Amino acid sequence: MKTSVNGFFILIAFLLGSLGTVAKNTPPVPNPNGRNQGGLPLPPGVPIDENLPFLLIIAILFGIYIVYNQFLKQRTQY
């Protein structure tokens, strides 16, 4: 049962994480000179913080999981 619950959460995380890539529009055509009007290089095509809230939630849940497992291991040693 525990394996199927973990698999369920992994499946949901994968589906929600890839949902944004399916719904995106195509990026605009880049400038042939490779620079914008101010002479600075163009920014990257995708934002770097696209899935940041999702990654933070996963990191917090993973940290809780690790702390809880360590707590259980210490309890069973004595």
C-alpha positions in Angstrom: 0.0 0.0 0.0 2.8 2.4 0.9 4.4 1.8 -2.5 1.2 2.6 -4.4 0.7 5.8 -2.4 4.3 7.0 -3.2 3.7 6.1 -6.9 0.5 8.1 -6.9 2.2 11.2 -5.6 5.0 10.8 -8.1 2.5 10.5 -10.9 0.6 13.6 -9.8 3.9 15.6 -9.4 5.0 14.6 -12.9 1.6 15.5 -14.4 1.4 18.8 -12.7 5.0 19.7 -13.5 4.7 18.9 -17.2 1.3 20.6 -17.6 2.8 24.1 -18.0 5.1 23.0 -20.8 2.1 21.7 -22.8 0.1 24.9 -22.4 3.0 27.3 -23.4 2.9 29.4 -26.6 5.8 29.3 -28.9 8.6 31.9 -28.1 8.9 35.0 -30.3 11.4 34.9 -33.1 14.8 36.2 -31.9 16.5 39.3 -33.3 18.9 38.3 -36.1 21.6 40.5 -34.4 21.3 38.6 -31.1 20.8 41.8 -29.2 17.9 44.0 -28.1 17.6 47.7 -28.9 19.7 48.7 -25.9 22.6 46.6 -27.1 22.3 44.1 -24.3 22.1 40.4 -24.9 18.6 39.0 -25.1 17.3 37.3 -21.9 16.8 33.5 -21.9 13.5 32.2 -23.5 12.1 30.7 -20.3 11.8 32.1 -16.8 14.1 30.5 -14.3 11.4 30.6 -11.5 8.7 28.8 -13.5 8.2 25.9 -11.1 9.7 27.4 -8.0 6.6 27.0 -5.7 6.3 23.4 -6.7 9.9 22.7 -6.0 9.7 24.4 -2.6 6.7 22.3 -1.6 8.5 19.1 -2.7 11.6 20.2 -0.8 9.6 20.8 2.4 7.8 17.5 2.2 11.0 15.7 1.5 12.6 17.3 4.6 9.7 16.3 6.7 10.0 12.8 5.4 13.7 12.6 6.3 13.3 14.1 9.8 10.4 11.7 10.5 12.4 8.7 9.4 15.4 9.7 11.6 13.0 10.2 14.5 11.6 6.7 14.0 15.1 5.2 13.8 16.2 6.9 17.0 13.1 5.7 18.8 13.6 2.0 17.8 17.3 1.9 18.8 16.6 2.0 22.5 
